[in-house]
Every structure is written in C-alpha cells, then in structure tokens.
Amino acid sequence: MSDAKVLLEVNNLIKHYPVRRGLFGRVSGQVHAVDGVTFSVAPGETLGLVGESGCGKSTTGKAVLKLVEPTGGSINWRGTRIDGLSAAEMRPFRRELQAVFQDPYSSLNPRKSIAAIIALPLRVHGIAGEREKVSEMMELVGLPARLADSYPGQLSGGQRQRVAIARALIMRPEIVICDEPTSALDVSVQSQILNLLQRLRRELGLTYIFISHNLAVVEHIATRVAVMYLGRIVEEAETATLFAAPRHPYTRALLASVLTPDPALGIPDTGLGIAFPNPLDPPPGCRFHPRCGEALPRCSTQAPRRRAVERSTVECHLYEESAP
C-alpha cells in the first residue's frame, strides 16, 4: 500500500499498564496490553481486529483515538504524527476520528435528550446549524424525529446504538472505530445495525476499524482482517483470503471455535486448552507457542518476524524458509 493511499498508519504501537500492589501502591509489574502492533488503513476500507478477550483489540482502538496515551510507537494521520500531540493540538483531528462503543447505554448521558447527545460534537467545535444537522443525521440512521426529545432510558438497545452512531457521524469523520458495536444487542438487532453501518460506509465514504470477537460479524462487514494474540498481530489478510486459507495456527484455532447450528456436532475442540496467557508475564519467543500444537523448538526462545506468505502476512516460524 503506497503512502498516498494510507489514511491511518500505526507503527510498533505499545501500551503497557503499570500494576500497583501494596499499601503504598508500588509498581510490581506491567500488563503488556499492546506490544508492537503495526497496521495501516486505506480510505474506504473496513479493517477488522479480532482475537480473544484481553488480546489488546480495544486498547489498540483507544490508543488510536488518544483515549489512552501509548507507551511507545507512532500513529500517523495522513502522514502527520499525532501520538505525541496535546489535547489542544489534537482538536482538529478529533473531527476526523470518531468512535462507536460497545454498550450504547453507558456511552450515552442519561440526563441529556437524544437531540442534545447527537448535537454535542457540533457544540464542542462551534459549528452552526445544529437543529438541521441533527434532524438530517437522525433520519440517516433511521431514528424517528419524534424521539429527538426522548432520553436514552426510553429507547431500545438498537435505538440507543443508532444514537451513538449518529453522534459519531455528525462531524462527518473519515474513520470510525467501532468497538464491539453489536455485542450488547439481540441477534436480530445486530443484523440491523451491521446493515446500517454497511450502508453508511457506502453513502458517506467512511472508513472503519471494526473491533470484535465475533468472527461471523467480522466476515460479514470487514474487507481486511488482522488477528491479534496477546498484544500482537499474528496474521493479516483480505477477509476472503483469511477465512478460506488461514495461515497462523491461532487463526485456524479461532475459526475452528465457531459454533455450528447442528447440535449433533457438539462443542468444537480448538486444541487451545483451558490455560489463558498471562499479559503480566508473556512467554518468551513466540507468544502462542505454549498453546500451539505445531510449535517448533525455536518457538520457545525466538520471536518470529512478520513476513509475507502469498496474500497474507503472518508472524510464525512455520513459514520461514529454514523451517523444517
């Protein structure tokens, strides 16, 4: 991908959280939430970030949004580095980067009307025409005009999520980071919200970073998928390529874990075991090797490099030229 086509570029992003214990809150370790994540997003794409809970997906999204300060690495917006900017310096970029969060109730102020919630970004940035823009956006996301004076507690979960989407889009951003935007909704409502996001992407020319642990949802909405494990991206490919021919053993295990509607097949055995990796003490070498059924001797001591394998990029020793 050439630089001219890159909207957002993240290089070696790191986010460690100090762990404090004892009466005086002394630092006794660090949680390696994100540990060297690199990716780029082109205009019009939907990049899906997938992985188990705790793998660093949401922290990556928050770091890109500057909701948490990265420990290291760089974040570039159209070639301008934004990770070191102050809140005041970030203000122009806030209009271009917006977010839709998981729980549509906790992310909305219960004391504000729907119209006031959607209009808040306009007020913050001092943009006129609030009433007209709010009415237009409510219609665009499928919210009846009669709900403008209602409050979040009076709406269904699906309607609340439409409010959150309307608030994110009122500034006409270029990138929207969707952090599990459908996981708190009923299955039928999930489908409606996903179709709405797809339609808005086409009509408004949006670019998404879509964070989810639901592989079926990601397959439906993403154009490209990055698989995360313990703070790192272990595989990245176009959606059709990744689902048809997964390369990394962890990606294959994730796809094998998807439940089938046939009860006779029972619960799938992914081969990952019941032990979950500890982000306070990541294993040496390849971080996946303690759970990997295809691990090589070098996997326990030597970290693999990310390399191109046909139409994918994979961080795995199995694809090195010298691998047995």
C-alpha positions in Angstrom: 0.0 0.0 0.0 1.6 3.3 -1.1 1.8 6.2 1.3 -0.6 8.2 -0.9 -3.3 5.7 -0.2 -2.8 5.4 3.6 -5.3 7.3 5.8 -4.1 6.0 9.1 -0.7 4.3 9.8 0.2 2.7 13.1 3.8 1.6 13.7 5.1 -0.6 16.5 2.3 0.6 18.9 3.0 -0.3 22.5 0.7 0.2 25.6 1.8 -1.1 28.9 -0.2 -0.6 32.1 1.7 -0.5 35.5 0.4 -2.9 38.1 0.4 -1.4 41.6 0.3 -3.5 44.8 0.7 -3.0 48.5 -0.2 -0.2 50.8 1.9 2.4 49.0 0.9 1.3 45.5 4.3 0.3 44.4 4.7 -0.8 40.8 5.2 -4.5 40.8 4.9 -5.2 37.1 3.3 -4.2 33.8 0.4 -5.5 31.8 1.6 -5.8 28.2 -1.8 -4.9 26.6 -0.4 -3.9 23.2 3.2 -4.9 22.4 4.3 -3.8 18.9 1.2 -3.5 16.7 1.6 -2.3 13.2 -1.1 -1.8 10.5 -2.4 0.8 8.1 -5.8 1.6 6.8 -6.7 3.0 3.4 -9.8 5.2 2.6 -13.0 3.2 2.3 -11.6 0.0 4.0 -13.1 -1.8 6.9 -10.2 -3.3 8.9 -11.5 -6.0 11.4 -9.5 -6.5 14.6 -10.3 -9.9 16.0 -9.0 -12.1 18.8 -9.8 -13.5 22.3 -10.9 -11.2 25.1 -7.8 -9.5 26.6 -5.7 -9.7 23.4 -5.4 -5.9 23.1 -8.1 -5.0 20.5 -9.9 -2.4 22.5 -6.7 -0.9 23.9 -5.4 -0.5 20.3 -8.5 1.4 19.3 -8.4 3.6 22.4 -4.7 4.4 21.7 -5.5 5.4 18.1 -8.3 7.7 19.4 -5.9 9.1 22.0 -8.2 8.0 24.9 -5.1 6.3 26.4 -1.5 7.5 25.9 0.6 5.0 24.0 3.8 3.8 25.8 5.6 3.7 22.5 5.3 3.6 18.7 3.8 6.1 16.4 0.3 6.9 15.0 0.2 8.9 11.7 -2.8 10.5 10.2 -2.3 11.3 6.5 1.4 11.5 7.2 1.1 13.7 10.3 2.3 12.1 13.6 -0.5 12.5 16.2 0.5 10.3 19.1 2.6 12.9 20.8 0.1 15.8 20.4 -1.6 17.6 23.4 -5.4 17.7 23.8 -5.4 21.2 22.2 -3.3 20.1 19.3 -5.5 17.0 18.8 -8.6 19.1 18.4 -8.6 19.4 14.6 -8.0 15.6 14.3 -11.0 14.8 16.6 -13.3 15.7 13.8 -11.8 13.0 11.6 -11.6 10.2 14.2 -14.7 9.1 15.9 -15.9 6.1 17.8 -18.9 3.9 18.5 -18.6 1.9 21.7 -19.9 -1.5 22.9 -22.6 -0.5 25.4 -25.0 2.0 23.9 -26.5 2.8 27.3 -23.3 3.5 29.3 -21.8 5.6 26.5 -24.8 8.0 26.4 -25.6 10.6 29.1 -28.9 9.5 30.6 -29.8 13.1 31.6 -29.5 14.5 28.1 -32.1 14.3 25.3 -31.3 12.4 22.1 -31.1 15.6 20.1 -28.7 17.1 22.7 -26.5 14.0 22.7 -26.2 13.9 18.9 -25.5 17.7 18.8 -22.8 17.7 21.4 -19.8 17.4 19.0 -21.2 20.3 17.0 -21.3 22.5 20.1 -17.8 21.5 21.2 -16.5 22.5 17.8 -18.7 25.6 17.5 -20.4 24.5 14.3 -23.7 26.3 13.4 -26.9 24.7 12.1 -27.3 22.3 15.0 -31.0 21.6 14.6 -30.9 20.9 10.9 -27.8 18.7 11.1 -29.3 16.7 14.0 -32.6 16.1 12.1 -30.7 15.1 9.0 -28.5 12.6 10.9 -31.4 11.1 12.8 -33.1 10.4 9.5 -29.9 9.0 8.1 -29.5 6.4 10.9 -33.2 5.5 11.0 -34.3 7.4 14.1 -37.8 8.9 14.0 -37.9 12.6 14.5 -40.4 12.2 17.5 -37.5 10.7 19.5 -35.5 13.9 19.5 -36.8 15.0 22.9 -36.6 11.5 24.4 -33.9 10.2 26.8 -31.7 7.1 26.4 -33.6 5.2 29.1 -36.8 5.5 27.0 -35.2 3.8 23.9 -34.5 0.2 23.0 -30.9 -1.1 22.8 -30.9 -0.8 19.0 -32.2 2.7 19.0 -29.6 3.7 21.6 -26.9 2.3 19.3 -28.3 4.3 16.4 -28.0 7.4 18.6 -24.3 6.6 19.3 -23.7 6.1 15.6 -25.4 9.4 14.8 -23.3 11.2 17.4 -20.1 9.7 15.9 -21.1 10.7 12.3 -22.5 14.2 13.0 -19.0 15.7 12.4 -18.7 13.7 9.1 -15.4 11.9 10.1 -13.3 9.9 7.8 -12.5 7.0 10.2 -14.9 5.5 12.7 -13.6 3.0 15.3 -16.3 0.6 16.1 -15.5 -1.3 19.4 -17.8 -4.3 19.6 -20.8 -2.2 18.5 -23.3 -5.1 18.3 -22.2 -7.4 21.1 -24.7 -6.0 23.6 -27.6 -6.3 21.2 -30.1 -9.1 20.3 -29.2 -11.1 17.3 -31.9 -9.6 15.1 -30.9 -6.1 16.1 -27.3 -6.9 15.5 -28.1 -7.6 11.8 -29.9 -4.2 11.5 -27.0 -2.3 13.0 -24.5 -4.1 10.8 -26.5 -3.4 7.7 -26.8 0.2 8.7 -23.0 0.5 9.2 -22.5 -1.0 5.7 -25.0 1.4 4.1 -23.4 4.4 5.8 -20.0 3.4 4.7 -21.1 3.4 1.1 -23.2 6.5 1.3 -20.8 8.7 3.3 -17.5 7.2 2.1 -16.5 6.1 5.6 -13.5 4.0 6.7 -14.0 1.6 9.7 -11.7 -0.1 12.2 -14.1 -2.8 13.4 -13.1 -4.5 16.7 -14.9 -7.7 17.5 -14.5 -11.2 18.8 -17.4 -12.4 16.7 -15.9 -13.9 13.5 -19.2 -14.2 11.7 -19.8 -10.5 12.1 -16.3 -9.6 11.0 -16.6 -11.9 7.9 -19.8 -10.0 7.0 -18.5 -6.5 7.4 -14.7 -6.4 7.1 -12.7 -6.0 3.9 -9.4 -6.9 5.6 -8.8 -8.7 8.9 -6.0 -8.5 11.5 -5.8 -11.3 14.1 -4.4 -10.3 17.5 -2.9 -12.5 20.1 -1.5 -11.3 23.4 -0.9 -7.7 22.2 0.4 -8.6 18.7 -1.0 -9.0 15.3 -0.1 -12.6 14.2 -1.9 -12.6 10.9 -3.4 -10.1 8.4 -5.1 -10.7 5.1 -8.1 -9.8 3.0 -11.2 -11.2 4.5 -12.0 -13.8 1.9 -8.3 -15.0 1.9 -8.1 -15.3 5.7 -11.4 -17.2 6.1 -10.6 -19.5 3.1 -7.0 -20.2 3.9 -5.9 -19.2 7.4 -2.2 -19.4 7.9 -1.4 -18.9 11.6 -2.2 -21.8 13.9 -4.0 -19.4 16.2 -6.2 -18.1 13.3 -7.1 -21.7 12.5 -8.0 -22.4 16.1 -10.2 -19.3 16.2 -12.1 -20.3 13.1 -12.4 -23.9 14.5 -14.0 -22.5 17.6 -17.1 -21.1 15.8 -20.2 -22.9 17.0 -22.3 -24.7 14.4 -26.2 -24.8 14.5 -26.0 -28.6 14.3 -26.3 -29.8 17.9 -25.0 -33.3 16.9 -21.6 -31.8 16.3 -21.3 -30.6 19.9 -18.8 -28.1 21.2 -15.7 -27.8 18.9 -12.3 -28.7 20.2 -9.9 -25.9 19.3 -6.9 -27.6 20.8 -6.1 -24.4 22.7 -6.6 -25.9 26.2 -8.1 -24.1 29.2 -5.0 -22.1 30.2 -5.1 -18.4 29.1 -1.8 -16.5 28.6 -0.7 -14.0 31.3 -0.2 -10.5 29.9 1.8 -9.7 33.0 4.3 -12.3 32.1 4.2 -13.0 28.3 6.0 -16.2 27.3 9.4 -15.9 25.6 9.8 -16.5 21.9 6.5 -16.8 20.1 3.8 -15.8 22.5 1.5 -18.5 21.1 3.9 -21.4 21.5 2.6 -22.7 24.9 -0.8 -23.4 23.3 0.3 -24.3 19.8 0.1 -27.9 18.5 2.6 -27.1 15.7 5.3 -25.4 17.7 8.9 -25.9 16.6 11.9 -26.0 19.0 12.8 -22.4 18.2 9.3 -21.1 19.0 10.0 -21.2 22.8 13.1 -18.9 22.5 13.0 -16.9 19.3 10.2 -14.4 18.5 9.1 -14.8 14.8 9.2 -12.0 12.4 6.2 -10.8 10.4 6.5 -12.0 6.8 4.5 -12.1 3.6 3.1 -15.5 2.7 1.2 -15.4 -0.6 -1.7 -13.0 0.0 -1.2 -12.8 3.8 1.2 -11.5 6.4 2.0 -14.0 9.2 4.1 -13.9 12.3 5.0 -17.5 12.6 8.2 -19.7 12.4 6.3 -22.3 10.3 6.7 -20.0 7.3 10.4 -19.3 7.5 12.4 -20.7 4.6 14.7 -22.6 7.0 11.8 -24.1 9.0 11.8 -28.0 8.9 
